[in-house]
Amino acid sequence: FAPTGSAVEVHLDDSRAGYARIYVLDRGPGVPESERQKLFQRFARISNRGEDDSTSTGLGLAIAKSDVEQMNGFLWYEPRADGGSVFAFELPLAG
């Protein structure tokens, strides 16, 4: 949902022993606070849409969260300071 031509940043943080965190940051419209509880629910869609007015099945984040949790990790959303979204996940590192 980031504006066309805008940067989407990806950061890796491996400073926590035994874990890696990946952050994906954009400057899109963000997620209204009233709809954040729906983000990871199957078939739930939020009202904010991308510039191209694309539609969503409401499955992507639910599947991603399930996949991450099956690998003993966590997936979450945070609003980005000055607008946009941060989606992040943490996974244990392989031994």
Secondary structure as GFF3:
##gff-version 3
##sequence-region A 1 95
A	DSSP	beta_strand	9	13	.	.	.	ID=ss1
A	DSSP	beta_strand	19	26	.	.	.	ID=ss2
A	DSSP	three_ten_helix	33	38	.	.	.	ID=ss3
A	DSSP	alpha_helix	60	70	.	.	.	ID=ss4
A	DSSP	beta_strand	74	79	.	.	.	ID=ss5
A	DSSP	beta_strand	85	92	.	.	.	ID=ss6
###
